[in-house]
Amino acid sequence: CARAPMYDFQEELVIRPLHSGDIYASFQFRTVWDADFMGDQKVSHYRLFPKSLGQVITKFSVRELHISFTQGYWRTMQWGQPYLPSPPGAELWVWFQDTVTDVDGTWKELTNVLSGIFCASLNFIDSTNTVQPSASFKPLGIGNVTDHSFLRYATLPREIVCTENLTPWKKLLPCGSKAGLSVLLKSEKLFHSTFHSQAVHVRPVCQDPQCRTTSMELRQTLNVVFDLHTSGQGKREWSLFKMFSRTLTEACPLASSSKVYVDVTDNPQVRPFELSPATPLLTQAVVLGDRRTYSVYDLTQQASFGSSRSLNMLLRWKAADGEMLRPLLHSERYVAGYGLQAGEIHTLIYNHHPYRAFPVLLLSAVPWYLRLYIHTLTVSSKGKDNRPSYIHYQPSKDRERPHLLEMLLQLPPNSVTEVTVEFERALLKWTEYTPDPNHGFYVGSSVISALVPSVVAMDTNSTLDRPLFSSFFPCKEEASYFMRVYTEPLLVNLPTPDFSMPYNVICLTCTVVAVGYGSLYNLLTRTFQVDEPSPGLAKRIANVIRRFRGVPLL
Amino acid sequence: MGLLSDPNRRRALIGMLTRLNAPICMICYMAGVAWFMGLAFEPFTLRTYMSENAMGSTMVEERFPAGERALATGREFAAHKKKTGGMPVDWLVRTMQARGLEVYTQRFSRKLPFPDEDKERYMVKGTNVYGILRAPRAPRTEALVLSAPCSPGNENNQAVGILLGLAQYFRSQIYWAKDIIFLVNEHDLIGMQAWLEGYHHTNTTGMDWSPLQGRGGSIQAALSLELSSDVVTSLDLVLEGLNGQLPNLDLANLFYAFCQKIGVLCTTQGKLPRNDWDTTSGYSHAVQTMMLMVLKQASSRPWGDHGLFLRYHIEAASIKGVNSFRPYKTDATTVGRLLEGMYRKLNNLLERLHQSYFFYLMPSLTRFVSIGYYMPAFGLLALILLLRALDLWVQLSSPPTRTTEDGVEVVPASPGVLSILTPLVISHLTGVALYTLPVLSQELAVEHFPVSETEAVVLTAIAIYTAGLALPHNTHRLLAGEGTEQGWKVLKLVAVLYLAVLLGCTALINFSLGFILALTLVPLAAFITPHVPKTLSAVVMVILSPGLTLLFAVFFFQELQETPVTLQEGWMLYLSVISQGILDHALYGSLLYPLAALLVYPCWLLFWNILFWK
């Protein structure tokens, strides 16, 4: 007899005041279901896990699914690293199970179904913007899959994210937007922000420490950055109500854990915090290679809500200077050159680590209508040639598949690595232009995946709160951490015909063909002969009269 | 075509064309000039209208309140500029950061080929400061630029003040969909050139610049603001850019629409639009405005900081504040509101400006002449060249036979290739000398003559130009043969077709330049033969030569600007215009100097050769 599948639901909100004075709020909702989708037994009874998604995963034999919708670009220089990076627009990557025979067909169907579920234009994903990365996207769940023929990756940089994408995303939550943290997700505030990103990640995870069986994990994340400059008149002060125009009153009853974390990493020289209501719970965690301190509010405890029965945190801190951060890894991409014939894509990758070199994987998928000249690919750091240790290049096919370029680069310490490649702009067929062709055509973000040396490990003389026995070897905690950085998408102008012209062109062409070609053809093919001049009218009349009279004709 | 395939009628047609060649050419020339003058007549022109839907119907509100504060910032900027004796980089960086922008700087340096005496600079070193206002929820793919120059002396402080004031105001708005780049450039066009080259990572002119750290994607439009007084009476729109390029007409329409809405006097070429087109003075006003535009466009130089954007397919214009003696004044708040309105509309654009015309002339800010209307004027002039070529062709294909004393008909031998090729090659070599030697030989000239480098360059150019006039005699010495009748005809045929192609191509790219050159070169090309009176024709030819055309244009331009100059001043101006032309080529890649030296002047020399054929 099968034991009833176990469910677990957790919700969490992390709030981080950013260096630039903005506020970063990151929601995570995690549903774990001890059901084996990969087995052959049919799963039909859904409780907390959304059925619409579960059915899709079963039907298309999906092992892992990652989908994100992002409006805006994460400003690494001002905000530091995000907890979950995502490129502007929509991004979808899926690992299929190795039982799938027709991966491309399944992928096509899956994108169409997801398009319906998330109310997004994912149906525009086709072979011209799908790639199979060979190294950049490894499965995040358990399972040792190496055959990347079961992986598909696509981005839609032009996708605009708005309320209609948020509503279906909220419907996947067990409590909907009725209770718990999700009451804060009101679109009128969420879209009055500088950055908005929502994502769904499905992956298999271990059920127990021995990892004998697997569970399915669904993580729904939503990241939003609020700009205090436009709304707060420059005051560094915010509250839950100010951000979301709601306060918290209860946890989601279905959740086993419901917590709000506020990043209060103490740096007394720069930013004294004032957080109210204060909470006795503090926790430390190493996030993205940095040890941070968080105040924790446990919503399952009645005490968190206090006497007013609602939780509305208020935080004040001193103004930070407007100088930009120097994140260890960040990147920049742009199109160089002018004119509508050729151009050059420059990708700059910065390593700001003072003494440590580290490797990064660079993936760029470029649409076919930018014809990359791969022989012009140059990689240089500090003015010297930097030979990539691994290159995977798949040339494009017109109207079929994009260019895929993956490289493993070693970034020298404290350097800028510049990757350039020249391209030529293709002339499209006139029906292939988008409805607003003079806007330009998008090239999706490049993806930089890296193992970045940890800041904690970098901090060699911090022996303050650590026992001596633990601090001899510098790399005590995670020596390096995995990070993904997305570059800006590019907007490239292609040679565009004047679409009001077809009528004129048709008229002109017809005229040229009729008059010009016709008579030229006539001139060239006609044979010229000396002709007896035909007699004039008077002469002919005279001849008629002469014939009557019987005299010889003229 | 039936006409041509019938030998009789073809003969008749050609006969008529050759017989009436001279009168037809005269008529064409007069018709061409008349057509051109007619372009300024209001009933023949079109009223400007907004073609771009995204900007036409949408309404925006202008609420910029802080003109006074902006002027105060401008005064602060002026004080810091005075203190540092140049660009107050640190102050600008701090001020922009305080306004919530991402601020970056760019250093650049440039050694001019020879000292620029007008602007007193030779080794130029400077820094551009720019701040990017990041649009919320936008992926850094599109940007707009607002720039103001950091000029020496007391100029343009108010422009920088308004720029910073707008930056502060724009930062607190939520509706931006495109990043906005606020740029303060040093050393006007050189700084702008450095910034644009840095932004697009190109290097066309050999300038040294440090790479840019921040970008905002592809720039959709740009405005450059020049303002030197706290209040203005009118705003002048400058459109002419490098190599005669113009921004899309919709940008001019946008400016005009907002001037109307806000109630600011607006001008182009410093001339207000007038309504009395049916009076002589009204018509001559329109002609003056159009001629100013034609002359500016023909000069191929950027007439404002916006001029360099056009190379990168960025629609750009300069807005200059004019403070004259009119009683009605506009304050800085209104100017700020005007710019705010324009940027909000540009922000609404989905596609870059492309709906309206790129080739046009403006007889006033409300009227325009599109390429379809002005091209026939040039076409009529170019037709003369084709008619002359046809005439020569017919003459050459049916050579007049001569009967010698013996009664034997002698067909004159067709001229050797050498006799045609030699003048061609020699005049082009002169052109190459004119192009390269002035800058190369400046040191030599300075050593031997008591002149400055700039004078040396200009005077060398004039000397080579004049020396070219002695060529025909030398050519003949080289040829060691008598020029035949057939010879000059073939040479003239080549020269006339050469001129036709040259002018045709020029007019397609830069109508004004093509038309002005055609106006002087076409009559000369039409009438020159070795048989016309030598001295008189030589004088006429020199008067119609490209060099003197430039001199006349300088005087004419001053006259149109209502700042007439004496002969002496005019000559000094002429010299400085030549040096500026050479500098424009070296610094920004203006093509007028190479075009004149390498193509137009040699072409003119060919005709000079024909005159002295015998």
Interface residues (C-beta under 8 A of the other chain):
Chain A: Q71 G72 Y73 R75 M77 Q78 P88 G89 P157 F191 H192 S193 T194 F195 H196 D227 H229 T230 Q233 D321 G322 E323 M324 E332 Y334 V335 A336 G337 Y338 G339 L340 E344 H346 D436 P437 N438 H439 G440 Y442 E488 P489 L490 L491 V492 N493 T496 D498 V515 G518 S519 L520 N522 L523 R526 F528
Chain B: M1 G2 L4 S5 P7 Q97 A98 G100 E102 V103 R134 P136 R137 A138 P139 R140 T141 E142 R171 S172 Q173 I174 H200 H201 T202 Q213 G214 R215 G217 S218 R311 Y312 H313 L350 E351 R352 H354
